[in-house]
Amino acid sequence: MEPSKVVHGLWDRMQARDWAGVGELLAPDVVVEWPVSGERIVGREDYVRVNAEYPEGWSVRVLRIVAEGEEVASEVEVPHRTMGVHRVASFWTVRSGRIVAGREYWSELGSDPSPEWRSGLVERL
């Protein structure tokens, strides 16, 4: 399977809560880093459990997926009923149809307010 389709499949399976299917797309020794929270998840089982145990009330909307060889970048939006809207920029390495590594930057929309000095130079989203 093409690397971009693997990553698209990952998000589709997460949205469907198909945790066994998510696991099928990951190498057994996958390593995923979350630099914003300073965490590293090692292994397929732990990555699946971290996502499966996340409090319910969320959905996934894929905004874009860009691939270059085995490297795939994805941007998704994850609104949650009580925790707000998150955007996720993820960078994946896919080999032989499985994700072997990832780095995900999770941020909550509006959680990093722009400083006053930029107000005349930017437009609000």
C-alpha positions as CSV (number, residue, x, y, z in Angstrom):
1,M,0.0,0.0,0.0
2,E,1.2,3.5,-0.8
3,P,2.5,5.5,2.2
4,S,-0.1,8.2,1.8
5,K,-2.9,5.6,1.7
6,V,-1.5,4.0,4.9
7,V,-1.7,7.3,6.7
8,H,-5.2,8.1,5.3
9,G,-6.2,4.6,6.5
10,L,-4.8,5.3,10.0
11,W,-7.1,8.4,10.4
12,D,-10.1,6.6,8.8
13,R,-9.7,3.7,11.3
14,M,-9.2,6.0,14.2
15,Q,-12.5,7.8,13.3
16,A,-14.2,4.4,13.1
17,R,-12.7,3.3,16.4
18,D,-11.3,0.3,14.6
19,W,-8.4,-0.2,17.0
20,A,-7.4,-3.6,15.6
21,G,-7.3,-2.0,12.2
22,V,-5.1,0.9,13.5
23,G,-2.7,-1.7,14.9
24,E,-2.5,-3.4,11.5
25,L,-1.0,-0.2,10.0
26,L,1.7,0.1,12.6
27,A,5.1,-1.7,12.9
28,P,5.3,-3.7,16.2
29,D,8.1,-1.4,17.3
30,V,6.7,1.9,16.1
31,V,7.9,5.0,17.9
32,V,5.7,8.1,18.0
33,E,6.8,11.3,19.6
34,W,4.6,14.1,20.9
35,P,7.1,17.0,21.4
36,V,4.4,19.5,22.7
37,S,3.7,17.3,25.7
38,G,7.2,15.9,25.9
39,E,6.1,12.2,25.4
40,R,7.3,9.3,23.4
41,I,5.1,6.2,22.7
42,V,7.0,3.0,22.0
43,G,5.3,0.1,20.4
44,R,2.1,-0.7,18.5
45,E,0.2,-1.8,21.6
46,D,0.8,1.4,23.6
47,Y,0.1,3.7,20.7
48,V,-3.2,2.0,20.0
49,R,-4.1,2.1,23.8
50,V,-3.3,5.7,24.2
51,N,-5.7,6.6,21.4
52,A,-8.4,4.0,22.3
53,E,-8.4,5.3,25.9
54,Y,-8.7,9.0,25.0
55,P,-12.0,10.3,26.4
56,E,-14.8,9.8,23.9
57,G,-16.5,12.8,22.2
58,W,-14.1,13.4,19.4
59,S,-14.0,13.1,15.7
60,V,-11.3,13.3,13.0
61,R,-11.4,15.4,9.9
62,V,-8.4,15.0,7.5
63,L,-7.4,18.4,6.1
64,R,-4.5,17.3,4.0
65,I,-2.0,14.5,3.4
66,V,1.3,15.1,1.5
67,A,3.7,12.3,0.7
68,E,7.3,12.2,-0.6
69,G,8.5,8.6,-0.8
70,E,8.2,7.0,2.6
71,E,7.7,10.3,4.4
72,V,4.1,11.4,4.8
73,A,2.8,14.6,6.5
74,S,-0.8,14.9,7.6
75,E,-2.9,17.7,9.0
76,V,-6.1,16.8,10.8
77,E,-8.7,18.6,12.9
78,V,-10.0,16.8,16.0
79,P,-12.9,18.6,17.6
80,H,-14.0,17.3,21.0
81,R,-17.3,18.0,22.7
82,T,-15.7,19.2,25.9
83,M,-12.0,19.6,25.3
84,G,-12.2,22.0,22.3
85,V,-10.8,21.8,18.8
86,H,-7.3,20.5,18.2
87,R,-5.2,20.6,15.1
88,V,-2.6,17.9,14.6
89,A,0.4,18.2,12.2
90,S,1.9,14.7,11.9
91,F,5.0,13.5,10.2
92,W,5.1,9.7,9.5
93,T,7.7,7.3,8.1
94,V,6.0,4.4,6.3
95,R,7.9,1.2,5.2
96,S,6.5,-1.9,3.6
97,G,2.9,-0.7,4.2
98,R,3.4,0.0,8.0
99,I,4.1,3.2,10.0
100,V,7.5,2.8,11.6
101,A,7.8,6.2,13.2
102,G,5.9,9.4,13.7
103,R,6.1,12.8,15.3
104,E,2.8,14.6,16.1
105,Y,2.3,18.2,17.1
106,W,-1.1,18.5,18.9
107,S,-2.3,22.0,19.6
108,E,-5.6,23.4,20.8
109,L,-7.0,26.2,18.6
110,G,-6.6,29.5,20.3
111,S,-4.3,28.2,23.0
112,D,-1.3,30.3,21.8
113,P,-2.7,33.8,21.6
114,S,-0.9,36.3,19.4
115,P,1.0,39.1,21.1
116,E,-0.2,42.6,20.9
117,W,2.9,43.8,18.9
118,R,1.8,41.7,15.9
119,S,-1.8,43.0,15.8
120,G,-1.3,45.5,13.0
121,L,0.6,42.9,10.9
122,V,-1.7,39.9,11.0
123,E,-5.3,38.9,10.3
124,R,-7.3,36.7,12.7
125,L,-8.3,33.3,11.4
